[in-house]
Amino acid sequence: MSAADKAREKGVQVMSVPQSSGLAVEIHGLVKSYGATRALAGLDLMLPTGQVLGFLGPNGAGKTTTIRILLGLLRADSGVVRLLGGDPWRQGVALHRRLGYVPGDVALWPNLTGGQIIDLLGRATGGLEKARRAEMLDRFELDPSTRARAYSKGNRQKVALVAALASRAELLILDEPTSGLDPIMEARFTQAIRQARDEGRSVLLSSHIFSEVEKLADQVCIIRAGRTVEQGSLARMRHLTRIHVAATVDGDTAALAGLAGVHDFHADRGRLSFTADRQALGAILTTLGELDPRDLTASPPSLEELFLSHYTEQPGRSVTVAQR
């Protein structure tokens, strides 16, 4: 059952989103150069309708260029780009009425109030729902009567977030959206994005905050030097990687250290740490049990570790893009 179907069962109003392709964003072989500098070198990305896609890469990897192409601000040199079933370069005006965008550094009209700016941005996306507008203002504790010139960076960010989340936008494109927010507001942002997904909206979330993406993303797309190096669910990515194991044991650990599937083994006075291949876990746990463990923890790699693994290996590794 999809997230939207589950939401309907709970009585949540679900937005009507076209299901023609099943993809809110579809990119194949995207290439873009600035003179002699190649920003995108054949990037692939797919965002299924009604899901959150975490978009990860270091500065200069091509995330901002990709987002600008999706917004119709730049024209691709080559490749296929489909946004809500349309071409963002040729149909940008119509598509902008169906999406909400939040940049990482929000610039506002200084003499307008936050409320006036929210309503102005809302009209560009087909209007705001009054109840949702009030709900988001309350959630993010934003005073809409304050003029923009008096807002802090965090409050400027809240204006853009309220405008996007209170709209009828089918797709949210968020580029470092929690920049400047405190931890309490970050938690409320997480709640708001989960609510948007339950309503059937799609979210492209570009962020350097791994914990934020890890909590929200149904899928993750990691890019490097303008190319996709991996896209898929976190569960799938973790399934292809080793598990971290730590334990305190009694007895000789030599047998464990020599087992197939045990890597990076360290032992110090009964404290063990190593990584293990998933297919070898049975034999490893059997051997550990014979050492009378007093404590044992096994955990999958974090999203940050998965991400960094793509930046410690040689360029040219094969690309893996999960199908929907």
C-alpha positions as CSV (number, residue, x, y, z in Angstrom):
1,M,0.0,0.0,0.0
2,S,1.3,3.4,-1.0
3,A,1.8,6.3,1.5
4,A,-1.1,8.1,-0.2
5,D,-3.4,5.1,0.3
6,K,-2.4,4.8,3.9
7,A,-3.1,8.5,4.4
8,R,-6.6,8.1,2.8
9,E,-7.4,5.4,5.3
10,K,-6.5,7.8,8.1
11,G,-8.8,10.5,6.6
12,V,-6.0,12.7,5.4
13,Q,-6.8,14.8,2.4
14,V,-4.6,13.5,-0.5
15,M,-3.7,15.8,-3.4
16,S,-4.6,14.6,-6.9
17,V,-1.3,14.0,-8.7
18,P,-1.0,12.8,-12.3
19,Q,0.1,9.2,-12.4
20,S,0.9,9.0,-16.1
21,S,4.6,7.9,-15.7
22,G,4.7,7.3,-12.0
23,L,7.6,9.7,-11.8
24,A,7.6,13.3,-10.6
25,V,11.1,13.9,-11.9
26,E,12.9,11.9,-14.6
27,I,16.4,12.7,-15.7
28,H,18.5,10.6,-18.1
29,G,22.0,11.4,-19.4
30,L,21.9,15.1,-18.4
31,V,24.8,17.1,-19.6
32,K,25.6,20.8,-18.9
33,S,28.8,22.8,-19.4
34,Y,29.8,26.3,-18.6
35,G,32.4,27.0,-21.2
36,A,35.2,24.5,-20.7
37,T,33.9,23.4,-17.3
38,R,31.5,20.4,-17.3
39,A,29.1,20.7,-14.5
40,L,26.9,17.6,-15.4
41,A,28.3,14.7,-17.3
42,G,25.4,12.3,-17.9
43,L,23.5,12.5,-14.7
44,D,20.5,10.1,-14.1
45,L,17.9,10.7,-11.4
46,M,14.3,9.4,-10.8
47,L,11.9,10.7,-8.2
48,P,8.8,8.5,-7.9
49,T,5.5,10.3,-7.4
50,G,4.6,10.6,-3.7
51,Q,8.1,9.9,-2.4
52,V,11.0,11.9,-0.9
53,L,14.3,11.7,-2.7
54,G,17.5,12.8,-0.9
55,F,19.9,14.4,-3.3
56,L,23.4,14.2,-2.0
57,G,26.8,15.4,-3.3
58,P,29.6,17.8,-2.1
59,N,29.9,21.4,-3.3
60,G,30.6,21.4,-7.0
61,A,29.1,18.0,-7.7
62,G,26.3,19.4,-9.8
63,K,23.3,19.6,-7.5
64,T,22.6,23.3,-7.9
65,T,23.0,23.1,-11.7
66,T,20.5,20.1,-11.7
67,I,18.0,22.1,-9.7
68,R,18.3,25.2,-11.9
69,I,17.6,23.0,-15.0
70,L,14.6,21.5,-13.2
71,L,13.3,25.0,-12.5
72,G,13.8,26.1,-16.1
73,L,16.4,28.6,-15.2
74,L,19.1,26.8,-17.3
75,R,18.9,24.9,-20.5
76,A,20.5,21.5,-20.6
77,D,23.1,20.8,-23.3
78,S,21.8,17.3,-23.8
79,G,19.8,14.6,-22.1
80,V,16.2,14.0,-21.1
81,V,14.5,16.1,-18.3
82,R,10.9,15.6,-17.4
83,L,9.3,17.5,-14.5
84,L,5.7,16.5,-13.6
85,G,5.5,15.0,-17.1
86,G,6.6,18.2,-18.8
87,D,9.7,20.0,-20.2
88,P,10.9,22.6,-17.6
89,W,12.6,24.7,-20.3
90,R,9.6,24.9,-22.7
91,Q,6.8,24.7,-20.2
92,G,8.3,26.4,-17.2
93,V,5.5,28.9,-16.5
94,A,2.8,26.2,-16.4
95,L,5.0,23.8,-14.3
96,H,5.9,26.5,-11.8
97,R,2.2,26.6,-10.8
98,R,2.5,23.0,-9.7
99,L,5.8,23.1,-7.7
100,G,7.1,24.8,-4.6
101,Y,10.8,25.8,-4.3
102,V,12.8,26.7,-1.2
103,P,16.5,27.7,-1.7
104,G,19.1,27.6,1.0
105,D,19.6,31.4,1.1
106,V,16.2,33.1,0.9
107,A,16.1,36.7,-0.4
108,L,12.9,38.7,0.4
109,W,11.5,42.0,-0.5
110,P,12.6,44.1,2.5
111,N,9.6,46.4,2.7
112,L,6.9,43.7,2.5
113,T,5.8,41.7,5.6
114,G,6.3,38.0,5.8
115,G,2.6,37.4,5.3
116,Q,2.5,39.6,2.2
117,I,5.4,37.7,0.7
118,I,3.9,34.3,1.6
119,D,0.7,35.3,-0.2
120,L,2.6,36.6,-3.2
121,L,4.6,33.4,-3.5
122,G,1.4,31.4,-3.0
123,R,-0.3,33.0,-5.9
124,A,2.5,31.9,-8.2
125,T,1.7,28.3,-7.3
126,G,-2.0,28.5,-7.7
127,G,-2.9,29.9,-4.3
128,L,-2.7,28.9,-0.7
129,E,-5.0,27.0,1.5
130,K,-6.0,29.4,4.4
131,A,-6.1,26.7,7.0
132,R,-2.8,25.3,5.9
133,R,-1.3,28.7,5.9
134,A,-2.3,29.3,9.5
135,E,-1.2,25.8,10.5
136,M,2.3,26.4,9.0
137,L,2.7,29.8,10.5
138,D,1.9,28.3,13.9
139,R,4.1,25.3,13.4
140,F,7.1,27.4,12.5
141,E,6.3,30.2,15.0
142,L,6.5,32.9,12.4
143,D,5.1,36.4,12.9
144,P,3.6,37.3,9.4
145,S,3.2,41.0,10.4
146,T,7.0,41.6,10.6
147,R,8.7,43.3,7.7
148,A,11.2,41.1,5.9
149,R,14.1,43.5,6.6
150,A,13.8,42.7,10.3
151,Y,13.8,38.9,9.9
152,S,16.8,36.8,10.8
153,K,18.2,34.3,8.3
154,G,16.2,31.5,10.0
155,N,12.9,33.5,9.8
156,R,13.6,34.3,6.1
157,Q,13.9,30.6,5.6
158,K,10.6,30.0,7.4
159,V,8.8,32.4,5.0
160,A,9.8,30.3,2.0
161,L,8.9,27.1,3.8
162,V,5.5,28.3,4.8
163,A,4.8,29.5,1.3
164,A,5.8,26.2,-0.2
165,L,4.1,23.9,2.4
166,A,0.9,25.9,2.5
167,S,0.5,25.8,-1.3
168,R,-1.1,23.2,-3.5
169,A,2.2,22.3,-5.0
170,E,2.5,18.7,-6.2
171,L,6.3,18.8,-6.1
172,L,8.5,20.4,-3.6
173,I,12.1,21.2,-4.6
174,L,14.1,22.0,-1.5
175,D,17.7,23.1,-1.6
176,E,19.3,23.1,1.9
177,P,15.8,24.1,3.2
178,T,16.7,24.1,6.9
179,S,19.7,26.4,6.6
180,G,19.5,28.8,9.6
181,L,16.8,26.9,11.5
182,D,17.3,25.8,15.1
183,P,16.9,22.1,16.1
184,I,13.3,22.6,17.2
185,M,12.3,24.1,13.8
186,E,14.3,21.3,12.1
187,A,12.1,18.8,13.9
188,R,9.0,20.6,12.8
189,F,10.3,20.7,9.2
190,T,10.6,16.9,9.4
191,Q,7.0,16.6,10.5
192,A,5.8,18.9,7.7
193,I,7.6,16.9,5.0
194,R,6.3,13.7,6.3
195,Q,2.8,15.2,6.2
196,A,3.4,16.4,2.6
197,R,4.4,12.9,1.5
198,D,1.4,11.4,3.2
199,E,-0.8,13.7,1.1
200,G,0.8,12.4,-2.1
201,R,3.3,15.1,-2.8
202,S,6.7,14.4,-4.1
203,V,9.9,16.0,-2.6
204,L,13.4,16.5,-4.0
205,L,15.5,17.2,-0.9
206,S,19.0,18.5,-1.4
207,S,20.8,18.7,1.9
208,H,24.2,18.4,3.6
209,I,22.5,17.2,6.8
210,F,22.7,13.5,6.6
211,S,20.5,12.9,9.6
212,E,17.8,14.9,8.0
213,V,17.9,13.0,4.8
214,E,18.1,9.7,6.6
215,K,14.9,10.4,8.5
216,L,12.9,11.6,5.5
217,A,14.1,10.0,2.3
218,D,12.4,7.0,0.7
219,Q,15.4,6.9,-1.8
220,V,18.8,8.6,-2.0
221,C,20.6,9.7,-5.1
222,I,24.4,10.3,-4.6
223,I,26.3,12.2,-7.3
224,R,29.9,12.9,-7.9
225,A,31.5,15.1,-10.6
226,G,28.2,15.5,-12.4
227,R,27.3,11.8,-12.5
228,T,25.1,9.6,-10.5
229,V,27.1,7.0,-8.6
230,E,24.2,5.4,-6.8
231,Q,20.4,5.7,-6.4
232,G,18.1,3.5,-4.3
233,S,16.5,3.0,-1.0
234,L,18.7,3.2,2.2
235,A,17.7,-0.4,3.0
236,R,18.9,-1.5,-0.4
237,M,22.2,0.4,-0.1
238,R,22.8,-1.0,3.3
239,H,22.1,-4.5,2.2
240,L,25.1,-4.2,-0.2
241,T,27.4,-3.0,2.6
242,R,29.1,-4.5,5.6
243,I,27.7,-4.4,9.2
244,H,29.6,-2.8,12.1
245,V,29.9,-5.1,15.0
246,A,31.2,-4.4,18.5
247,A,31.4,-6.8,21.5
248,T,33.0,-7.5,24.8
249,V,34.0,-11.2,25.1
250,D,36.0,-13.7,27.1
251,G,38.4,-16.1,25.5
252,D,40.7,-16.3,22.5
253,T,39.5,-14.2,19.6
254,A,41.9,-15.6,17.0
255,A,39.3,-17.9,15.5
256,L,36.9,-15.0,15.0
257,A,39.6,-12.8,13.5
258,G,40.4,-15.5,10.9
259,L,36.8,-16.1,9.8
260,A,35.8,-15.4,6.2
261,G,33.7,-12.3,6.1
262,V,35.4,-10.5,9.0
263,H,37.2,-7.3,8.1
264,D,39.0,-4.5,9.9
265,F,39.3,-6.6,13.1
266,H,40.5,-4.9,16.3
267,A,40.8,-6.4,19.7
268,D,41.9,-4.9,23.0
269,R,41.4,-6.6,26.3
270,G,38.3,-8.4,25.3
271,R,36.8,-5.4,23.4
272,L,36.2,-6.3,19.8
273,S,35.3,-4.2,16.7
274,F,35.0,-5.2,13.1
275,T,32.9,-5.1,10.0
276,A,31.2,-8.1,8.7
277,D,29.8,-9.3,5.3
278,R,26.1,-10.0,5.7
279,Q,26.3,-13.4,4.1
280,A,28.8,-14.5,6.8
281,L,26.8,-13.3,9.8
282,G,25.6,-16.8,10.7
283,A,29.1,-18.2,11.2
284,I,30.3,-15.0,12.8
285,L,27.6,-15.0,15.4
286,T,28.1,-18.7,16.1
287,T,31.8,-18.1,16.8
288,L,31.0,-15.0,18.9
289,G,28.6,-17.1,21.0
290,E,31.4,-19.5,21.9
291,L,33.3,-16.5,23.3
292,D,30.6,-15.8,26.0
293,P,29.9,-12.2,24.9
294,R,28.9,-9.8,27.7
295,D,27.5,-7.2,25.3
296,L,27.1,-7.1,21.5
297,T,25.9,-4.4,19.1
298,A,25.5,-4.7,15.3
299,S,24.5,-1.8,13.2
300,P,24.2,-0.9,9.5
301,P,26.3,1.9,8.1
302,S,25.0,5.4,8.5
303,L,24.0,7.4,5.4
304,E,27.1,9.5,6.0
305,E,29.3,6.4,5.8
306,L,27.5,5.3,2.6
307,F,28.0,8.7,1.1
308,L,31.7,8.9,2.0
309,S,32.4,5.5,0.7
310,H,31.8,6.9,-2.8
311,Y,34.5,9.5,-2.3
312,T,37.2,7.2,-1.1
313,E,37.0,4.8,-4.1
314,Q,38.4,5.3,-7.5
315,P,36.5,7.3,-10.1
316,G,34.8,5.1,-12.8
317,R,33.0,2.7,-10.5
318,S,29.8,1.4,-12.1
319,V,26.6,3.4,-11.5
320,T,23.7,1.7,-9.8
321,V,20.3,3.3,-10.3
322,A,17.4,1.5,-8.6
323,Q,14.2,1.2,-10.7
324,R,10.9,2.2,-9.2
